[in-house]
Each structure stands twice: as C-alpha cells, then as structure tokens.
Amino acid sequence: MDKEILLTYIDKVHTTDLGKLRINKNLKLDTDDVVDYLKNKILDKNCNIYKQGKNWYCEIDNIKITINSYSYTIITAHTIKNEKEINYGF
C-alpha cells in the first residue's frame, strides 16, 4: 500500500522554520517540536493516509497534514472545516 512508503520513511519527515510557525498558528499549538507532534499523529492507527499527485495527505483528529512526497517536507497542517463551516462560512 502507498501509505506504507510514508510510514517506512517517517524519520525523514521534517519542516522548515517558517513551516513550524505556520503549523503552530494554524493548529493553535504552542510547541517547539511540531514535527514530533505531527509524526505521532501520522503514526496513529486511525490516521487516513493517501497520496495525491506530489503530496501525501494525512487526516486525523480533524487535522489535515500535507507532506511533499519527494522531500518528506511537511508543507502545512490545518484543521479540517466541517460541511456547515464550508457552506455557510462559519
């Protein structure tokens, strides 16, 4: 399965300094180790992992993580809006 590739190379997953700031802001976190936080989310057995184009997407606990499939760089992570928020702009 495709997701096994990401899980096999989980140690390569990283982000940039700006990525850390963006993720902390998007998820309203206050941690210096966002990569470790997100790796734990990715490794959770309930995480839905799929590849689309050049990116991996990992969805768990109302969070969507985007990872470049070539460099294993976490591009962003954000909360997933529910249908009501999408349709009505809440």
C-alpha positions as CSV (number, residue, x, y, z in Angstrom):
1,M,0.0,0.0,0.0
2,D,1.2,3.6,-0.7
3,K,0.9,4.7,2.9
4,E,3.5,2.1,3.9
5,I,6.1,4.1,2.0
6,L,5.4,7.2,4.1
7,L,5.4,5.2,7.3
8,T,8.7,3.4,6.4
9,Y,10.4,6.8,5.9
10,I,8.8,8.6,8.8
11,D,12.2,9.5,10.1
12,K,12.8,11.7,7.0
13,V,9.7,13.8,7.7
14,H,10.7,17.4,8.6
15,T,9.7,21.0,8.1
16,T,11.2,24.4,7.7
17,D,11.4,27.1,10.4
18,L,8.6,29.0,8.6
19,G,6.7,25.8,8.4
20,K,6.9,25.4,12.2
21,L,5.5,28.9,12.7
22,R,2.7,28.3,10.2
23,I,1.7,25.0,11.7
24,N,1.7,26.3,15.2
25,K,-0.5,29.2,14.1
26,N,-2.9,27.0,12.0
27,L,-3.4,24.4,14.7
28,K,-3.2,26.8,17.6
29,L,-0.3,24.8,19.1
30,D,2.4,26.1,21.5
31,T,5.2,23.6,21.0
32,D,8.8,23.8,19.7
33,D,8.5,20.3,18.3
34,V,5.7,20.4,15.8
35,V,7.4,17.7,13.7
36,D,7.3,15.2,16.6
37,Y,3.7,16.2,17.3
38,L,2.7,15.6,13.7
39,K,4.7,12.4,13.3
40,N,2.8,11.0,16.3
41,K,-0.5,11.9,14.5
42,I,0.7,10.3,11.3
43,L,1.7,7.1,13.1
44,D,-1.7,6.8,14.8
45,K,-3.5,3.7,13.5
46,N,-6.6,5.9,12.9
47,C,-4.8,8.3,10.6
48,N,-6.1,8.3,7.0
49,I,-3.0,8.5,4.7
50,Y,-3.3,8.9,1.0
51,K,-1.2,10.2,-1.9
52,Q,-2.5,12.7,-4.4
53,G,-0.1,13.9,-7.1
54,K,3.2,15.0,-5.5
55,N,1.9,15.2,-1.9
56,W,0.9,12.9,0.9
57,Y,-2.2,13.8,2.9
58,C,-2.7,12.6,6.4
59,E,-6.1,13.2,8.1
60,I,-6.7,12.6,11.8
61,D,-8.5,14.3,14.7
62,N,-9.9,17.0,12.4
63,I,-6.4,17.8,11.2
64,K,-5.1,17.6,7.6
65,I,-1.3,17.3,7.2
66,T,0.3,17.9,3.7
67,I,3.7,16.4,3.1
68,N,5.8,16.6,-0.1
69,S,6.3,13.1,-1.3
70,Y,9.8,13.7,-2.7
71,S,11.5,15.6,0.1
72,Y,9.2,14.5,3.0
73,T,8.8,18.1,4.0
74,I,5.7,19.0,5.9
75,I,4.2,21.8,3.9
76,T,1.3,22.7,6.2
77,A,-1.2,21.3,8.6
78,H,-4.6,22.8,9.3
79,T,-7.9,21.9,10.8
80,I,-10.5,20.4,8.6
81,K,-13.6,22.5,8.3
82,N,-16.9,20.7,8.6
83,E,-19.6,21.0,5.9
84,K,-21.5,23.7,7.8
85,E,-18.4,25.9,8.0
86,I,-17.7,25.4,4.3
87,N,-21.3,26.0,3.1
88,Y,-22.0,29.0,5.4
89,G,-18.6,30.5,6.0
90,F,-18.6,30.0,9.8
